């Protein structure tokens, strides 16, 4: 009887040990990196965790980048930097088929992770998608779909992933990474970088680089770690290019200098605006009308951009818009150019023309002075914002408008002579 008890006890222990040993053996982990899409919020690519379960014959795609325009107060929360994202799980095949349909690159990285670590990752991912755990507040640089996958890789390697890259200098600043993806759209490239302050110009590490899905793929491909048995292992065993997008602007390997393009564009506009003032000086009424409309439109564009800049910097949780020297020269005051410019264009009274012209000159002169101040403060080490593109776009235009009335002095002289007579 005793022998039977001992025998069955040993059998149970062996069965339990086999179960413990085999935990995670049925799992395989992959990282899917998708390239940019059409919509602005897809320009930086996407990433997901794929867990293949051979026992359940199931391939699951864990996605940390899910949001809905229909969620409560979506646009208000987005404006104030309180955007709620969540993690979801769905069929991997269906997800990948959608990315093919929308013409986006797909690269799959198969990971070499010990069975116990694979089980730990699956348990962690399954807990993440529970209703009480799945929501999180999105941050473009610090907490997004990519950084969440980065952290899971760190979990799978017992912290070795972060340990290796948390101190390793990154290739670029955050701004340079952004511009690698926005270069093909000058307007979007300008406005996004105009709104972001010097906090994104600080030196960063490879760990910080991985706010981008492509940087996660780039980094894990060469990563080596030591497993629990002391064996040195390569994290990625296979890289498969599943789909290559067609006719889509590529991501630059290195960021381009944007300020020469903006300066050239600004000089062309300034020359056109200057021509309007020359026409005005020759007594052509159309010149004054065009000059006034130009100042109104420029004031509307830059004033509205400045208004949003002040809002983002002072009243929201978008911390990457803080410490922005562009506030010195692109202010909501420029919106005053809209009514003044229209009045300048339409008035027929010379005394009012002098007043509107002087008001417009003063408004744009403040911008010129602000640009020079924003340049001079960079002589101090605490000011390092890379905003030369913004300065070069505005400086020629602001100079033309601040010196505008090439003909205003003549109008004033004629008016004074007529008044004396």
HELIX and SHEET records of a PDB file:
HELIX    1   1 UNK A    2  UNK A   22  1                                  21    
HELIX    2   2 UNK A   40  UNK A   42  5                                   3    
HELIX    3   3 UNK A   74  UNK A   79  1                                   6    
HELIX    4   4 UNK A   92  UNK A  101  1                                  10    
HELIX    5   5 UNK A  115  UNK A  128  1                                  14    
HELIX    6   6 UNK A  145  UNK A  156  1                                  12    
HELIX    7   7 UNK A  160  UNK A  165  1                                   6    
HELIX    8   8 UNK A  174  UNK A  182  1                                   9    
HELIX    9   9 UNK A  186  UNK A  195  1                                  10    
HELIX   10  10 UNK A  198  UNK A  201  5                                   4    
HELIX   11  11 UNK A  206  UNK A  209  1                                   4    
HELIX   12  12 UNK A  213  UNK A  220  1                                   8    
HELIX   13  13 UNK A  259  UNK A  281  1                                  23    
HELIX   14  14 UNK A  285  UNK A  315  1                                  31    
HELIX   15  15 UNK A  319  UNK A  321  5                                   3    
HELIX   16  16 UNK A  325  UNK A  328  5                                   4    
HELIX   17  17 UNK A  332  UNK A  335  5                                   4    
HELIX   18  18 UNK A  336  UNK A  346  1                                  11    
HELIX   19  19 UNK A  350  UNK A  376  1                                  27    
HELIX   20  20 UNK A  377  UNK A  379  5                                   3    
HELIX   21  21 UNK A  388  UNK A  402  1                                  15    
HELIX   22  22 UNK A  408  UNK A  420  1                                  13    
SHEET    1   A 7 UNK A 135  UNK A 137  0                                        
SHEET    2   A 7 UNK A  84  UNK A  91 -1                                        
SHEET    3   A 7 UNK A  58  UNK A  66 -1                                        
SHEET    4   A 7 UNK A  46  UNK A  53 -1                                        
SHEET    5   A 7 UNK A  27  UNK A  34 -1                                        
SHEET    6   A 7 UNK A 106  UNK A 111 -1                                        
SHEET    7   A 7 UNK A 236  UNK A 243 -1                                        
SHEET    1   B 2 UNK A 224  UNK A 226  0                                        
SHEET    2   B 2 UNK A 232  UNK A 234 -1                                        
END                                                                             
